[in-house]
């Protein structure tokens, strides 16, 4: 194959064989850069094998792997470092040479005219014309400007970006998030019950990042809406025309004394963490007698039904095993009611009775002694607060949940610490070019993935309207869904909006959300995961089209 010359220092190539390495050495190349991740296709030589052959031939080697279409600033900086430090001339390769060409252009963008880089690449038969806006932004250095900056690459941020790009592929979008993994968090309840495997709930963040956005793999460190800027943890500053804040919230484990140190051992677990959900299932299988405690903190929390879902599924496993009568199950809920929407409470109370659960309302977990297996609760009775200690064989603990510090300490925050937005349009109450959604938004809806699924298209069309200088055109009714897994094979499908208004997605003859049904379990187990991965995150708004302001419901 031909080595295609980009400049005096670098040529690029499709995948090198070990024989090609020998030929590169004969032709005078002194270093090789691999830009291809291992394992992309069968028969592909691994980078380590190419490195060994290069070094045997007296050549230097660097491995800077990127996925197609996912090159970011950190990758470009690594490429620039390699191009500066490796002996020259250099040959870089990937599957076709295109990624190597892209990284070369990004690495040189700060010192070279982007249009000139595009022409040089075209001379080697690589078309990188679509990269020019990114090259222009990189050339500007510390200040990078986008039509839209989205802080948060979780469900809400990714879905919003995809919905916008479906409508206008030319809008420039940056997503700010340092995460390497993306999680389908609603699946962790099912992991804790042995229904899903952990890996069914995880994908690489790069795999869900929409094509057409620039992914900045770094945390946001500050919001400066008065100058349309976001500060990044690496010192750079982004500026925007419109900001979408979807940073999520923080699980405040430290607010329960001793809990962090106890997690994952001595019978203490939580389905609110990916790595602990399998331990929940392990404990449920192990416990044959004794006391099992389940806790729920004060609102707001992610999916208010999740703490009791873990309990019901555990009880069902114990019932099937014939050991439930030997287990004292207690549910300590810091709230004054079992569930916030009264319509669904009767069906849930039937299961409280069926499993013999001791329901303790206004009882808040405040401390855990894992070694002694003792949990301490503050319990409110007749206006008086007392502390009680409960020994346990298993404790499923749910931590208090708070706004991220970067939000709470910013001008975007309401007094709650969450992002202050209008509940209908999701536009900030004080900054007209800022929108907030997902778990980090200060709205009164249930904080669920289903809520984000409905919010994202609303924000997408309202952002595009804002870019055109227009007011919001769509509104959100507070929809959230909580599939309450009351036993394996049956779910009470709670669907409701602001004020507890029932918002069922299906006719009652198909799924009656006020009672446990197998149809709702089928939805949860079989349909919702692919709906999340293949529709919501890709901008396909199945059953989530944005409601236009003024249109009938």
C-alpha positions in Angstrom: 0.0 0.0 0.0 1.0 3.6 -0.5 2.1 5.9 2.3 0.2 9.2 1.6 2.3 12.3 2.5 0.5 15.1 4.4 3.6 17.2 5.2 7.3 16.8 5.5 7.0 15.1 8.9 4.0 12.8 8.4 2.5 10.3 6.0 -0.6 8.3 6.7 -1.7 4.8 5.8 -4.5 2.3 6.2 -3.9 -0.6 8.6 -0.2 -1.7 8.6 0.7 -5.3 8.4 4.0 -6.4 10.0 5.4 -6.6 6.4 4.3 -2.9 5.9 6.3 -2.0 9.0 9.4 -3.5 7.5 8.8 -1.6 4.2 8.3 1.7 6.2 11.7 1.1 7.8 13.3 0.5 4.4 11.7 3.7 3.1 13.3 5.8 5.9 10.4 6.3 8.3 11.7 6.5 11.9 8.5 6.3 13.9 5.0 4.8 13.7 1.8 6.1 15.3 -1.2 3.8 15.6 -4.6 5.6 15.8 -6.7 2.5 15.7 -8.1 0.8 18.7 -7.3 -2.9 19.0 -10.1 -5.4 18.1 -12.0 -3.4 15.6 -12.1 -6.3 13.1 -11.0 -9.9 12.8 -7.4 -10.4 11.8 -6.3 -6.9 12.7 -2.7 -6.9 14.1 -2.7 -5.6 17.7 -0.8 -2.4 18.4 1.6 -4.3 20.7 2.6 -6.6 17.8 3.2 -3.6 15.5 5.2 -1.9 18.2 7.4 -4.9 18.7 8.1 -5.1 15.0 8.7 -1.4 14.7 11.2 -1.4 17.6 12.9 -4.5 16.2 13.5 -2.3 13.1 14.8 0.6 15.1 11.7 2.7 14.9 9.8 4.5 17.7 6.1 3.8 18.3 3.1 5.6 19.8 -0.5 4.3 20.2 -3.2 7.0 20.2 -6.4 5.1 19.5 -9.7 6.8 18.7 -13.0 5.6 17.5 -14.2 6.9 14.1 -15.8 10.3 14.4 -14.9 10.7 18.1 -11.6 12.7 18.0 -11.5 15.3 20.8 -9.1 17.9 22.1 -7.3 15.5 24.4 -6.7 13.2 21.4 -5.5 16.1 19.3 -3.1 17.2 22.1 -1.7 13.7 22.4 -1.2 13.6 18.6 0.5 17.0 18.7 2.8 15.8 21.4 3.7 12.6 19.4 4.4 14.7 16.3 6.7 17.0 18.2 8.7 14.4 20.1 8.9 11.3 17.9 11.8 11.1 15.4 10.8 12.0 11.8 9.6 11.2 9.3 6.6 9.4 10.8 3.9 7.2 9.3 0.5 7.1 11.1 -2.2 4.5 10.4 -5.8 3.6 11.3 -8.3 1.5 9.3 -8.2 3.7 6.2 -5.9 6.6 7.2 -8.9 9.0 7.7 -8.6 9.1 11.5 -4.9 9.7 11.3 -5.5 12.6 8.9 -8.1 14.0 11.2 -5.8 13.9 14.2 -3.0 15.4 12.2 -5.2 18.3 11.2 -6.5 18.9 14.8 -2.9 18.7 16.1 -1.8 21.4 13.7 -4.9 23.6 13.9 -3.5 26.0 16.5 -0.5 26.9 14.2 -1.9 26.5 10.7 -4.8 27.9 8.7 -7.7 25.4 8.8 -8.5 25.9 5.1 -4.8 25.0 4.2 -5.0 21.8 6.3 -8.2 20.8 4.5 -6.4 21.4 1.1 -3.4 19.4 2.2 -5.6 16.5 3.3 -7.4 16.6 0.0 -4.1 16.3 -1.8 -3.7 13.0 -0.1 -7.2 12.0 -1.1 -8.8 12.6 2.4 -11.8 14.8 2.6 -11.9 16.6 5.9 -13.9 19.7 4.8 -16.6 19.0 7.5 -13.9 19.2 10.1 -13.2 22.9 9.3 -15.5 24.4 12.0 -13.8 22.2 14.7 -10.4 23.3 13.3 -11.4 26.9 13.5 -12.5 26.5 17.1 -9.3 24.8 18.1 -7.3 27.5 16.4 -8.9 30.0 18.8 -7.2 28.3 21.7 -8.7 28.7 25.1 -12.0 30.2 24.1 -14.2 27.9 21.9 -17.6 29.0 20.8 -20.6 26.8 19.9 -24.2 27.3 19.0 -25.1 25.0 21.9 -23.0 23.8 24.9 -24.6 20.8 26.7 -23.1 20.1 30.1 -23.8 16.4 30.9 -23.5 13.4 28.7 -26.1 11.3 30.5 -29.6 10.3 29.3 -30.9 13.9 29.2 -27.9 15.5 27.5 -27.4 12.8 24.8 -31.1 12.7 24.0 -31.4 16.4 23.7 -28.4 16.6 21.4 -29.7 13.8 19.2 -33.2 15.4 19.0 -31.7 18.8 17.9 -29.4 17.2 15.3 -32.4 15.3 13.8 -34.0 18.7 13.2 -30.9 20.7 12.2 -27.7 18.9 11.5 -25.8 22.1 11.0 -26.1 23.4 14.6 -22.7 23.2 16.4 -22.9 21.3 19.7 -20.4 20.6 22.3 -21.1 18.0 25.0 -19.1 18.4 28.2 -18.7 15.1 30.2 -15.6 13.2 31.4 -17.4 9.9 31.7 -16.0 6.9 29.9 -19.1 4.7 30.5 -22.8 5.3 30.0 -25.3 3.5 32.2 -28.9 2.5 31.8 -29.6 3.1 35.4 -33.3 1.9 35.4 -31.8 -1.5 34.8 -29.9 -1.7 38.1 -33.1 -2.7 40.0 -33.3 -5.7 37.6 -29.6 -6.5 38.2 -30.2 -6.5 41.9 -32.9 -9.2 41.4 -30.8 -11.3 39.0 -33.0 -10.5 36.0 -30.4 -8.4 34.1 -26.6 -8.8 34.0 -24.6 -5.7 34.9 -23.2 -5.5 31.4 -26.7 -5.2 29.9 -26.8 -1.7 31.6 -23.5 -0.4 30.4 -22.0 0.9 27.2 -19.0 3.0 26.4 -19.8 6.7 26.4 -18.2 6.9 22.9 -20.7 4.5 21.6 -23.7 6.7 22.5 -22.2 10.0 21.7 -24.1 11.5 18.7 -22.2 11.9 15.4 -21.9 15.6 14.7 -21.2 16.8 18.3 -17.8 17.7 19.7 -17.3 15.7 22.9 -15.1 17.4 25.5 -14.0 14.7 27.9 -13.6 16.9 30.9 -15.8 18.2 33.8 -17.4 21.6 33.9 -16.0 23.6 36.8 -18.1 26.7 36.6 -21.1 28.4 34.9 -20.9 32.1 33.9 -24.2 32.8 32.3 -23.7 36.6 32.3 -21.0 36.2 29.7 -22.4 33.0 28.1 -19.5 30.9 29.3 -18.7 27.5 30.8 -15.4 27.0 32.6 -13.8 23.5 32.3 -11.7 21.7 34.8 -8.7 21.8 32.5 -8.7 25.6 32.4 -10.3 26.1 29.1 -13.4 28.3 28.5 -16.4 27.5 26.3 -18.7 30.2 25.1 -22.2 29.5 23.7 -25.3 31.0 22.2 -27.5 28.6 24.2 -26.6 26.5 27.2 -28.3 23.2 28.1 -27.5 22.2 31.6 -28.1 18.4 32.2 -25.4 17.6 34.7 -27.5 15.1 36.9 -27.3 15.1 40.6 -24.9 13.7 43.3 -25.5 10.7 45.5 -24.5 12.1 49.0 -23.4 8.8 50.6 -21.4 10.8 53.2 -24.6 12.2 54.7 -25.3 8.8 56.3 -22.6 8.3 58.9 -20.5 5.2 58.2 -22.4 4.2 55.1 -19.6 4.7 52.5 -17.2 2.5 54.5 -19.8 -0.2 55.0 -20.9 -0.6 51.3 -20.2 -3.8 49.6 -19.6 -5.9 52.7 -21.2 -7.0 55.9 -24.6 -7.2 54.2 -24.7 -3.5 53.2 -25.7 -2.8 49.6 -27.5 -0.4 47.2 -28.9 -0.7 43.7 -28.0 2.9 43.3 -24.5 2.0 42.3 -23.6 -0.2 39.3 -20.9 -2.1 41.1 -23.2 -2.8 44.1 -26.3 -4.1 42.4 -24.8 -7.6 41.8 -24.0 -7.7 45.6 -27.7 -7.0 46.3 -28.6 -10.2 44.3 -25.8 -12.1 46.1 -27.2 -11.1 49.5 -30.8 -11.9 48.6 -29.7 -15.4 47.7 -27.7 -15.8 50.8 -30.1 -14.5 53.4 -32.4 -17.3 54.8 -33.4 -15.8 58.0 -32.9 -12.7 60.2 -33.7 -9.1 59.5 -33.6 -7.2 56.2 -33.8 -3.4 56.2 -34.6 -1.2 53.2 -34.3 2.6 53.5 -35.5 5.6 51.5 -34.3 9.2 52.2 -36.2 12.4 51.8 -37.0 13.7 48.4 -35.8 14.6 45.9 -34.2 11.3 44.8 -33.7 9.5 41.5 -36.8 7.3 40.9 -38.7 7.5 44.1 -40.0 4.0 43.6 -36.6 2.3 43.3 -36.0 1.8 47.0 -39.2 -0.2 47.4 -38.7 -2.0 44.1 -35.6 -3.6 45.5 -37.6 -4.7 48.6 -40.5 -6.2 46.7 -38.2 -8.2 44.3 -36.1 -9.4 47.2 -39.3 -10.5 49.1 -40.5 -12.3 46.0 -37.2 -14.2 45.7 -37.5 -15.2 49.4 -41.1 -16.2 49.0 -40.2 -18.4 46.1 -37.4 -20.0 48.2 -39.8 -20.6 51.1 -37.8 -18.5 53.5 -39.8 -15.3 53.7 -41.5 -16.2 57.0 -38.1 -16.5 58.6 -37.1 -12.9 57.5 -38.2 -9.8 59.3 -38.5 -7.2 56.5 -38.7 -3.5 57.4 -39.1 -0.5 55.1 -37.9 2.8 56.6 -39.1 5.7 54.5 -38.2 9.2 55.5 -41.4 10.4 53.8 -44.9 10.5 55.3 -46.5 8.3 52.6 -45.5 5.1 50.9 -45.7 6.7 47.4 -46.3 10.2 46.4 -49.3 9.6 44.0 -52.1 8.2 46.1 -53.8 6.3 43.2 -51.0 3.7 43.2 -50.8 3.2 47.0 -53.6 0.6 47.4 -51.9 -1.9 45.0 -48.6 -1.3 46.8 -50.1 -1.8 50.2 -51.5 -5.1 49.1 -47.8 -6.2 48.6 -46.7 -4.7 51.9 -49.3 -7.0 53.5 -48.6 -10.0 51.2 -44.9 -9.9 52.1 -45.5 -9.1 55.8 -43.3 -5.9 55.5 -43.1 -3.7 58.6 -43.7 -0.2 57.1 -42.0 2.5 59.0 -42.9 6.0 57.7 -41.0 9.2 58.7 -38.1 7.0 59.6 -34.8 8.2 58.2 -31.5 6.3 58.0 -28.7 8.4 59.6 -25.9 6.0 60.4 -24.6 2.5 59.6 -22.1 0.5 61.7 -21.2 -2.2 59.2 -18.9 -4.2 61.4 -21.7 -4.5 64.1 -24.4 -4.7 61.5 -26.5 -1.9 63.2 -28.4 0.8 61.4 -29.5 3.9 63.2 -32.7 5.8 62.2 -34.3 9.0 63.3 -38.0 8.3 63.6 -40.7 11.0 63.9 -43.8 10.1 66.0 -46.4 12.7 67.1 -44.0 15.5 66.4 -41.2 14.0 68.5 -38.0 12.7 66.9 -36.3 9.7 68.5 -33.3 7.5 67.5 -33.6 3.8 67.2 -31.0 1.2 66.4 -31.8 -1.9 64.3 -29.6 -4.9 63.9 -29.6 -6.4 60.3 -28.5 -9.3 58.2 -29.0 -7.2 55.1 -29.4 -3.5 54.5 -30.3 -2.0 51.2 -29.5 1.7 51.7 -30.4 4.7 49.5 -28.4 7.9 50.1 -29.7 11.4 50.2 -29.3 13.1 46.8 -28.3 16.7 46.2 -27.4 19.1 43.4 -23.8 19.1 42.2 -21.6 21.7 43.8 -20.8 23.2 40.4 -24.5 23.9 39.9 -25.4 24.8 43.5 -22.7 27.4 43.7 -23.5 29.0 40.4 -25.9 31.7 39.2 -28.1 29.0 37.7 -29.2 27.6 41.0 -32.5 28.1 42.8 -32.6 28.1 46.6 -32.8 24.3 46.4 -29.4 24.2 44.7 -30.9 22.7 41.6 -31.2 24.5 38.2 -33.9 27.2 38.4 -36.1 26.6 35.3 -39.7 27.2 34.3 -41.5 23.8 34.8 -43.2 23.9 31.5 -40.7 25.3 29.0 -37.6 24.2 31.0 -36.0 27.6 30.2 -34.1 29.2 33.0 -36.2 31.8 34.9 -33.5 34.4 34.7 -31.3 33.5 31.7 -33.3 33.2 28.5 -30.6 31.4 26.6 -30.2 28.7 29.3 -32.3 25.5 29.6 -32.1 22.8 32.2 -33.4 19.2 32.3 -32.9 15.8 33.8 -32.0 15.0 37.4 -30.2 18.4 37.9 -33.3 20.5 37.1 -35.2 22.1 39.9 -38.6 20.8 38.7 -41.2 19.0 40.8 -41.5 16.0 38.4 -40.2 12.5 39.3 -36.5 12.3 38.5 -36.6 9.3 36.1 -35.2 8.4 32.7 -38.8 8.5 31.5 -39.0 12.1 32.5 -35.8 12.9 30.6 -37.2 11.0 27.6 -40.1 13.5 27.5 -38.1 16.6 28.4 -35.4 16.2 25.8 -37.5 16.9 22.7 -39.1 19.8 24.5 -35.7 21.3 25.2 -34.5 20.5 21.7 -37.2 22.5 19.9 -37.0 25.3 22.4 -33.3 25.6 22.0 -33.6 25.7 18.2 -36.2 28.4 18.6 -33.9 30.4 20.9 -31.1 30.2 18.3 -33.6 31.8 15.9 -34.4 34.5 18.4 -37.8 33.1 19.2 -39.6 32.2 22.5 -40.2 28.6 23.5 -42.5 26.7 21.3 -43.1 23.5 23.4 -44.0 22.6 27.0 -43.5 19.7 29.3 -46.3 18.4 31.5 -44.2 16.8 34.2 -44.5 13.3 32.9 -42.6 10.7 34.7 -42.9 6.9 34.9 -42.0 4.5 37.7 -42.5 0.8 36.9 -42.9 -0.6 40.4 -41.6 -4.1 40.3 -43.8 -5.7 42.9 -42.9 -9.3 42.0 -41.0 -11.0 39.3 -43.3 -10.9 36.3 -45.6 -8.2 37.5 -45.4 -4.4 37.7 -47.5 -1.5 38.9 -46.8 1.0 36.1 -47.1 4.4 37.7 -47.2 7.2 35.1 -48.0 10.7 36.3 -47.2 14.4 35.8 -47.1 17.6 37.7 -49.4 17.6 40.7 -49.8 13.8 40.6 -52.0 13.9 37.5 -52.2 10.5 35.9 -50.7 10.4 32.4 -51.1 6.8 31.2 -49.4 5.9 27.9 -51.7 2.9 27.2 -55.4 2.2 27.3 -56.5 0.5 30.5 -57.5 -2.7 28.7 -53.8 -3.1 27.7 -52.0 -1.9 30.8 -54.0 -0.7 33.9 -51.3 1.1 35.8 -53.2 1.1 39.0 -52.8 -2.7 39.5 -49.9 -5.2 38.9 -49.8 -6.6 35.3 -47.6 -8.9 33.3 -47.8 -6.6 30.3 -46.1 -3.9 32.3 -43.3 -6.4 33.2 -42.9 -7.2 29.6 -42.5 -3.5 28.8 -39.9 -3.1 31.6 -37.9 -6.2 30.8 -38.1 -6.4 27.0 -39.1 -3.1 25.5 -37.7 -0.2 27.6 -34.0 -1.1 27.3 -33.9 -1.1 23.5 -36.2 2.0 23.5 -33.5 3.7 25.6 -30.4 2.7 23.7 -31.9 2.7 20.1 -34.5 5.4 20.2 -34.2 7.9 23.0 -30.4 8.3 22.8 -30.5 8.5 19.0 -33.2 11.2 18.7 -36.1 8.9 17.7 -38.9 10.4 19.7 -41.2 7.3 20.0 -44.1 8.3 22.2 -42.2 11.5 23.1 -43.0 14.1 20.4 -42.8 17.6 21.9 -46.1 19.1 22.8 -46.5 22.5 21.1 -47.6 25.4 23.4 -51.3 26.1 22.8 -52.0 22.8 21.1 -54.5 20.4 22.6 -53.2 17.6 24.8 
